[in-house]
Amino acid sequence: MKAVVFDETLKLVDNYETPTPKKGEVLIKTRMSGICNTDLEITKGYMGYKGVLGHEFVGDVVKVGDECDFKWMGKRVVGEINCGCNNDSWCAQNLQRHCPNRQTLGIWQKDGCFSEYFTLPVENLLEVPQTLSDEEATFVEPVAAAMEITEQLHIKPADKVALLGDGKLGLCIALVLNALNVDLVHIGKHQNKLEISRKAGVKTKMLQDLRPEDNKSFDIVIEATGSTGGFETSLALTKPRGVLVLKSTIAAKEGLNLAPVVIDEITVLGSRCGQFAPALRLIGAKKLDIKPLISEIYPIDKALEAFEKNKEKDVLKVLLKF
């Protein structure tokens, strides 16, 4: 089968072995996948992963590993990307994404979905409603990551919320929080990207237009820039006893000044993966339009070209069609 494989170098192969589903798993034929910045980071050495990349997908179940699961045959599905051991306290709380023995699709110890076929446990699957397009379904994973904020943190109706970062992640968070009627200001560096939020009804502001009076004026600030400067600006905008949510990883080579966290008694909240079921419901309710986030759709035969496209500054989401 065709697959996009990383093994020191990124390559498209046409003779990768088709996996066989184990008991409790299904074989999925990929329809569409999305390239994520995590995929790019893996090609730079992140997680030390080698294998088939990809974790954002929609596909069809074409084989089951157990006759008990035959009801999934032919279903169009998306699926949670973390596969827990189901034998510890984290999995008992439905928090497989924190299971110390987990596998993660296309990221850690499990081949991903940038291939014609891949496997997932039945318990990870969700059927996609017929009313959703493949493009919409492919966004369930990033929408779930955005909605994780609301699982971890109660955003009160009167809370003033700022979001920093206008890349793929920031825009997805903006559309999700706007759909949930949050009082949000989206702050970024690129007017053309912020325009996507503005057209959806989100208040926007250019980073350069921030004023001293904006400091310490937000109850909740969400950092989605991935930069030291973005973290420092986010911290400055957070009210005393406010909450700073970190949605991107920041690998700072120099020390960060964390004194304001103590002085202003700010809560810092890390936020990563989210649950797929509420994300699928939100997209299915047509409360957010993801189409403006799609920059290009490439056939799998041009996957390497798609990866290069994804690196371009003004490009948002690049999809692969199978």
C-alpha positions as a printed Julia matrix, in Angstrom:
322×3 Matrix{Float64}:
   0.0     0.0    0.0
   1.02    3.65  -0.38
   2.23    5.34   2.78
   4.08    8.47   3.9
   6.91    7.18   6.07
   9.5     8.96   8.18
  12.71    7.07   8.89
  15.44    9.71   9.18
  14.0    11.09   5.92
  10.43   11.66   4.72
   9.38    9.47   1.8
   6.35    8.2   -0.05
   6.46    4.44  -0.6
   4.06    2.23  -2.55
   4.98   -1.16  -1.04
   4.34   -0.65   2.68
   2.79   -3.72   4.28
  -0.97   -3.48   4.83
  -1.66   -4.03   8.56
  -3.92   -6.77   9.88
  -6.35   -5.76  12.63
  -5.94   -7.59  15.94
  -8.82   -8.65  18.15
 -10.65   -5.5   19.21
  -9.31   -3.51  16.26
 -10.57   -2.57  12.8
  -8.83   -1.89   9.51
  -9.65    1.55   8.15
  -9.35    2.61   4.52
  -8.33    6.27   4.57
 -10.48    8.79   2.73
  -8.8    12.03   3.79
  -6.07   13.12   6.21
  -4.81   16.47   7.5
  -1.2    17.55   7.88
  -0.5    18.93  11.35
   2.47   20.91  12.64
   3.2    17.91  14.87
   3.88   15.9   11.7
   6.44   18.5   10.66
   8.04   18.49  14.11
   8.4    14.7   13.94
  10.45   15.09  10.74
  12.77   17.33  12.81
  13.23   14.63  15.46
  10.29   15.25  17.83
   9.43   12.15  19.91
  12.07   10.13  18.05
   9.24    8.57  16.05
   9.8     6.45  12.96
   7.0     5.0   10.87
   3.88    6.14   9.04
   2.91    9.7    9.95
  -0.58   11.21  10.36
  -3.26   11.39  13.05
  -6.07   13.55  11.56
  -8.35   11.44   9.37
 -11.69   10.21   8.15
 -12.01    6.73   6.66
 -14.12    3.62   6.09
 -13.97    0.42   8.14
 -13.19   -2.41   5.73
 -12.2    -5.25   8.07
 -12.72   -6.16  11.74
 -10.48   -8.21  13.99
 -13.37   -9.73  15.93
 -16.79  -10.86  14.71
 -18.34   -9.06  17.7
 -17.33   -5.82  16.03
 -18.85   -6.6   12.64
 -21.39   -3.79  13.14
 -18.6    -1.34  12.23
 -18.13   -2.78   8.75
 -18.62   -0.14   6.07
 -19.01    2.7    8.56
 -17.36    6.06   7.83
 -15.43    6.91  10.98
 -13.07    9.2   12.81
 -11.2     8.03  15.87
  -9.42    9.05  19.05
  -5.69    8.98  18.39
  -4.49    7.74  21.8
  -4.63    4.0   22.46
  -4.38    3.3   26.19
  -3.5     0.05  27.93
  -6.99   -0.07  29.54
  -5.36   -1.43  32.66
  -4.58    1.63  34.78
  -6.3     4.48  36.63
  -5.95    6.92  33.71
  -7.78    4.65  31.29
 -10.43    3.97  33.95
 -11.14    7.73  33.91
 -11.34    7.74  30.1
  -8.04    9.64  30.0
  -6.15    7.32  27.66
  -4.27   10.4   26.42
  -2.38   10.34  29.74
  -1.88    6.57  29.98
   1.89    6.04  30.51
   1.73    2.95  28.29
  -0.27    4.53  25.48
   0.38    4.39  21.76
  -0.48    7.47  19.71
  -1.49    7.25  16.07
   1.33    8.47  13.85
   3.19   10.01  16.8
   4.31    7.28  19.18
   4.66    3.51  18.62
   1.73    3.2   16.2
   1.67    3.7   12.43
  -0.49    6.62  11.42
  -3.1     7.47   8.81
  -0.96    8.87   5.96
  -1.44    5.5    4.32
  -4.14    3.74   2.36
  -4.96    1.54   5.37
  -4.31    1.62   9.13
  -5.74    0.11  12.31
  -7.41    1.49  15.44
  -9.17   -0.09  18.43
 -12.95   -0.27  18.15
 -13.31    1.73  21.37
 -11.62    4.7   19.67
 -14.14    4.95  16.82
 -16.97    7.38  16.19
 -19.31    7.13  13.21
 -19.45   10.24  11.04
 -22.96   11.54  10.2
 -23.88   11.6    6.52
 -24.45   15.36   6.79
 -20.72   15.97   7.22
 -18.24   16.15   4.36
 -14.87   14.38   4.51
 -13.21   17.78   4.85
 -15.3    18.64   7.92
 -14.75   15.23   9.49
 -10.99   15.52   9.09
 -11.06   18.52  11.44
 -12.5    16.58  14.41
  -9.04   16.07  15.96
  -7.96   19.75  15.95
 -11.46   20.87  17.02
 -11.28   18.39  19.9
  -7.92   19.88  20.91
  -9.52   23.33  20.92
 -12.5    22.14  22.96
 -10.19   20.57  25.54
  -9.88   24.07  27.03
 -13.57   24.0   27.98
 -13.23   20.5   29.46
 -10.44   21.67  31.75
 -11.68   25.18  32.52
 -15.09   26.68  33.21
 -15.32   29.88  31.17
 -17.96   32.01  32.84
 -20.31   34.17  30.73
 -18.75   37.4   32.04
 -15.14   36.31  31.52
 -13.06   38.35  29.11
 -10.88   35.99  27.06
  -7.88   36.78  24.86
  -6.35   34.35  22.35
  -2.84   34.91  21.0
  -1.73   33.22  17.78
  -3.3    33.21  14.32
  -1.93   29.98  12.88
  -3.94   26.79  12.3
  -4.28   26.1   16.02
  -5.18   29.66  16.98
  -7.8    29.99  14.26
  -9.39   26.66  15.18
  -9.59   27.72  18.83
 -11.1    31.07  17.82
 -13.85   29.44  15.74
 -14.64   26.91  18.47
 -14.84   29.44  21.32
 -16.89   31.78  19.16
 -19.34   28.94  18.46
 -19.6    28.47  22.23
 -20.45   32.18  22.65
 -17.29   33.12  24.57
 -16.43   36.85  24.89
 -13.22   36.55  22.9
 -10.58   38.84  21.4
  -8.29   37.14  18.87
  -4.83   38.74  18.72
  -2.33   38.0   15.97
   0.31   39.3   13.56
  -1.37   38.58  10.23
  -4.4    40.6    9.15
  -5.34   38.1    6.42
  -5.54   35.27   8.94
  -7.36   37.3   11.57
  -9.89   38.12   8.86
 -11.1    34.5    9.06
 -11.96   35.05  12.72
 -13.46   38.47  12.08
 -15.79   37.13   9.38
 -16.97   34.49  11.84
 -17.93   37.24  14.29
 -14.85   37.22  16.52
 -13.36   40.48  17.77
  -9.77   40.78  16.48
  -6.75   42.9   17.22
  -3.31   43.18  15.67
  -0.48   42.46  18.1
   1.12   45.78  17.23
  -2.05   47.59  18.29
  -1.94   46.38  21.9
  -1.74   49.23  24.38
  -0.47   49.44  27.99
  -4.06   49.53  29.22
  -4.59   46.05  27.71
  -2.18   44.57  30.26
  -3.8    42.68  33.12
  -7.23   43.15  31.55
  -8.25   39.58  30.66
  -9.62   36.91  32.98
  -8.37   34.11  30.7
  -5.58   34.27  28.12
  -4.9    31.41  25.69
  -1.39   31.18  24.26
  -1.23   29.5   20.84
   1.87   31.12  19.35
   4.51   28.6   20.37
   7.0    31.42  20.99
   8.69   32.87  24.05
   7.49   36.32  23.06
   3.93   35.07  22.75
   4.12   33.55  26.22
   5.43   36.77  27.74
   2.73   38.87  26.05
   0.05   36.41  27.16
   1.3    36.57  30.73
   1.26   40.36  30.64
  -2.37   40.41  29.46
  -3.6    38.12  32.26
  -5.35   39.66  35.26
  -4.14   38.93  38.78
  -5.63   35.57  39.78
  -6.49   34.97  36.12
  -5.76   31.86  34.06
  -3.11   31.48  31.37
  -3.81   28.49  29.09
  -0.87   27.05  27.16
  -2.01   25.33  23.96
   1.41   25.22  22.28
   4.71   23.82  23.47
   7.44   26.41  24.02
  11.01   25.15  23.94
  12.79   28.16  25.39
  16.59   28.1   25.23
  16.76   31.01  27.64
  14.99   31.4   30.97
  11.47   32.77  31.08
  10.59   35.43  33.64
   7.94   33.64  35.68
   7.89   36.15  38.53
   4.49   37.59  37.4
   2.95   34.12  37.83
   3.74   34.29  41.54
   3.24   38.04  42.05
  -0.18   38.08  40.32
  -1.14   34.57  41.51
  -1.83   33.43  37.96
  -2.93   29.87  37.26
  -1.04   28.32  34.32
  -2.96   25.51  32.62
  -1.44   23.16  30.05
  -3.92   21.89  27.46
  -3.36   19.21  24.82
  -5.65   16.59  23.24
  -9.43   16.59  23.62
 -12.38   14.22  23.37
 -13.71   13.52  19.88
 -17.41   13.03  20.66
 -18.21   16.66  21.64
 -16.06   17.93  18.75
 -17.97   15.77  16.29
 -21.26   17.08  17.71
 -20.14   20.7   17.4
 -19.07   20.29  13.78
 -22.23   18.31  13.05
 -24.35   21.15  14.42
 -22.84   23.4   11.71
 -21.87   25.96  14.33
 -18.45   26.6   12.86
 -17.25   26.83   9.28
 -13.9    25.12   8.79
 -13.69   25.65   5.03
 -11.69   28.94   5.31
  -9.0    26.98   7.17
  -8.32   24.68   4.19
  -5.52   26.01   1.99
  -4.94   23.06  -0.36
  -6.02   19.46  -0.99
  -3.4    17.15  -2.53
  -3.7    13.56  -3.76
  -1.63   11.07  -1.78
   0.7    10.69  -4.76
   1.8    14.31  -4.15
   2.2    13.95  -0.39
   5.8    15.21  -0.31
   4.75   18.27  -2.28
   1.93   18.77   0.23
   4.42   18.72   3.11
   6.47   21.41   1.44
   3.33   23.47   0.85
   2.43   23.15   4.52
   5.7    24.85   5.47
   4.79   28.07   3.67
   4.13   31.03   5.94
   0.6    31.93   4.87
  -0.66   28.35   4.45
  -3.17   26.96   6.94
  -4.46   23.39   6.7
  -3.24   21.11   3.9
  -5.26   17.93   3.35
  -4.34   14.64   1.64
  -7.0    12.84  -0.38
  -6.81    9.07  -0.93
